[in-house]
């Protein structure tokens, strides 16, 4: 696996993110009994795109929806599914009163709905399962559900059989060990479903480079802290026991754009900037970026509320107040400079953001002094922050050796004589 990662890291990839697929693990198992209609319905209601089901084969060949190979945990009856006829299993009920369901019963119940399923074939050593895949494929075909299902399994042999039977249906190989991810696996599967304990950004990039989708599963203990980390990964889906929480983070990430960047950024303000764990929830870390400090940007993420630069894994800085090289040199020289408003009127409007369309948050009286504490570039204009708001630099005068003189972007020291344009998907300048 290490060689695979190193090989794929040599490939430069720019990715556009548009959220990820939320799969309710056995429905919504922490709210209602797992793999019941009630659990499935609630998972979909709170935002799951798919619902995961597990199937075993009963003694008389019926595909039974149940995670364990017995029904004891869910019903209290110590009956092994593979050794018990379905009619006997069906007579037992879970805590909400629903019987143990067959897969056909579930598919019939949701035939006219839009519910999608991720079906896991449970291949357990010692339990007979001579034709699970054949029966599953026939059932999916008969119910015309090939576009509403995916398969996953810990058994590569099971996925191979499903590939031959229903090659058009996506197949995910579930792994809890890196040793299971080999080149020999990829021809038979559409993606890898990896334990969150093993997942790294490098692994996601490597698997994507091999044409594999990347899903993540967790041992029923996801919490908000785990999601604040997980949302930074460019994964394709999550199999989760918390579909409502997953939906929340899915919506935060949806409609955002990400691109790789390898450029120096400098804090061109006179204050420290916050460093967030991700650009979506604004959870601060213990780290801050000091005034005038620089770092190498690894990624640019543009969300609905702004642009952020990633300095390292789980470390993001708001782009507001940052200037990319080579423009940071002269931008820093403006910090702390005394300036005056100039113009035909008696006062100059200040704006809450570096654009006139943001409204007015205050006024600067003509010829009254103030100090620049931040610099921002927008399009061809240089904006500076003074007092309570932002103003265009060309509306100000800077104290010179003799008299105040007007400034503009072309007159700034060290300003490259090149055209500056707004980068797509960003509100910062980049050098073209």
C-alpha angles and dihedrals in degrees: 000000000000091000090049092053094047091049094050094045088066088067114085109222129183113200132197112207123208103171128277139263117271115214117189105223104232086340113289098332098175092057104037135011108290123260094011125124089251092054093045093048093050093048090054092044092056094047114281113151092198135016120219120227131183122214133202128174118244124222090266095047102263118142106237124199106228135118100217124055087241131047094224098104093050102036107015092242114124095220125140110223097218091052098044131074114244095241089061092048092047091057091067121082137208123232093276092056098255119133124236102279132222118223091245090054090054094046091048091050092053099033095113095038129083095242114136125205138212103203121201120203108217109214107182123182110251095019115107114238106160099158110011093127094047092050091045094050092047091050093049091048094046091051092045092235103133090117093048101053143065128187131222134173145161085231114085089189090059091050091049090055091048090050090058093046101040109011092167094063115087116247126203123197111218114218134181094175132052089224089073094061106086137144088253090067100055100074090061103044141055096212149351124251104207132190111252089233089067100039120114133165089247091055092052091052092046095050092046089052087056091053095254128138114231122222127174130211130187137202096256094276106096113147136174092272090055090050093050086061097037095053090064091065120089093232126157098218149350129221101210144170089213105061094162092054091044090052090053092055092041090058091047091055098040117103093019125125129216131190134172117254132185104185138114117256125193130199099241095187132088093239136065116266123224120249114214131203089231136354094245110060100027094226105166122228126211088258125091132180112239123226109277093012120137136205138175111259113228099180141006117218120188115197132177091272102042149304127297133190121217114224095178139338108313092002117109130168124199110251090225105100094021124107123193123227135295092028097054094080097069093032091061090051090063093058113106094012118141113236139176132213115246133183144097097291133067095249142024124226119242120208130211090228133027094271133073092231090067091078132239124301100171148337136256115211114230112263092010112131124237138164129246111235101168139022127210132180121215121173107309093336131094115216125194131194117232127167110328100347156013129283136175113263094229089064090063138073124221122212109250133185091280114004136003111270132193119257133206135174093265092057097052116116115259092008109155112236093235136110116269121207137177110263115235111262093011140088094212129084123251128190113252 
